[in-house]
Amino acid sequence: MIALIGVYSLIHLAVSGVGRRLNPWFGALLAVGPGIAVYVGYGLTGMVAVYLFIGLSLILDAIRADPGCEVMAFPGLIFRRRTHLACLVFTPIDRLERRIFKHSTG
């Protein structure tokens, strides 16, 4: 899990250097890669590490109310700056919720 935080911190630094010019969906695909590699490459230990990392990232994002790519929660906390990447799972859900609540309140 510590290695994943390190890898995602490097991705955070690289993405932050590019700024908003990077397509957030491409960045999200880039961010998912290390987790998939650990999940597939390290057997049961890798699976536990990835589930633990994602679970703690989701909790951290919920506490911080930080939108975007959940796997970037730890680097965002470390560097005190949010990474502007989409989340492959939750961004489409967030957009749908905004559309539903926009129509129901307005």
C-alpha positions in Angstrom: 0.0 0.0 0.0 2.9 2.4 0.8 4.3 1.7 -2.7 0.9 2.6 -4.2 0.9 5.9 -2.3 4.4 6.5 -3.7 3.5 5.7 -7.3 0.3 7.8 -7.1 2.3 10.7 -5.6 4.6 10.6 -8.6 1.6 10.5 -10.9 0.2 13.5 -9.0 3.4 15.5 -9.5 3.5 14.6 -13.2 -0.2 15.5 -13.8 0.1 18.7 -11.7 3.0 19.8 -14.0 0.9 19.3 -17.0 -2.0 21.2 -15.4 -5.5 21.2 -16.8 -4.2 20.6 -20.4 -4.3 16.8 -19.7 -7.7 15.2 -20.5 -9.1 14.2 -17.2 -10.4 10.9 -18.6 -6.9 10.0 -20.0 -5.4 10.9 -16.7 -7.9 8.7 -14.9 -6.9 5.7 -17.1 -3.3 6.5 -16.3 -4.1 6.6 -12.6 -5.9 3.2 -12.7 -2.9 1.4 -14.2 -0.7 1.0 -11.2 -3.6 -0.4 -9.1 -4.4 -2.9 -11.8 -0.8 -3.9 -12.1 -0.5 -4.6 -8.4 -3.9 -6.4 -8.3 -2.9 -8.7 -11.1 0.8 -9.1 -10.5 1.0 -9.7 -6.7 -1.7 -12.3 -6.1 -3.7 -12.2 -2.9 -1.3 -9.7 -1.3 -1.7 -7.3 -4.2 -5.5 -7.7 -4.1 -5.6 -6.9 -0.4 -3.3 -3.9 -0.8 -5.4 -2.5 -3.7 -8.7 -3.0 -1.8 -7.2 -1.4 1.3 -5.8 1.5 -0.6 -9.0 2.2 -2.5 -11.1 1.8 0.7 -9.0 4.2 2.6 -8.9 6.6 -0.3 -12.7 6.6 -0.5 -12.9 7.4 3.2 -10.3 10.1 3.0 -12.1 11.7 0.0 -15.4 11.6 1.9 -13.8 13.3 4.9 -12.2 15.9 2.7 -15.2 16.2 0.4 -12.7 16.0 -2.5 -14.2 15.3 -5.9 -12.4 13.6 -8.7 -10.2 10.5 -8.9 -10.4 8.7 -5.6 -7.0 7.0 -5.9 -5.4 10.4 -5.8 -6.7 11.2 -2.3 -3.4 10.4 -0.5 -1.2 12.5 -2.9 -3.8 15.3 -2.6 -3.5 15.2 1.2 0.3 15.0 1.1 0.8 17.9 -1.4 -2.3 19.8 -0.2 -3.5 20.2 -3.7 -6.2 18.3 -5.5 -5.5 16.4 -8.7 -7.9 17.3 -11.5 -8.6 13.8 -12.8 -12.0 12.2 -13.5 -13.0 9.0 -11.7 -13.9 6.2 -14.0 -16.7 5.0 -11.7 -18.0 7.9 -9.8 -17.7 10.9 -12.2 -20.5 9.6 -14.5 -22.6 9.0 -11.3 -21.9 12.5 -10.0 -22.9 14.0 -13.4 -26.1 12.0 -13.4 -26.9 13.1 -9.8 -26.3 16.8 -10.7 -28.6 16.5 -13.7 -31.4 14.8 -11.7 -31.2 17.3 -8.8 -30.9 20.3 -11.2 -34.2 19.3 -12.8 -35.9 18.4 -9.5 -35.1 21.8 -7.8 -35.3 24.1 -10.6 
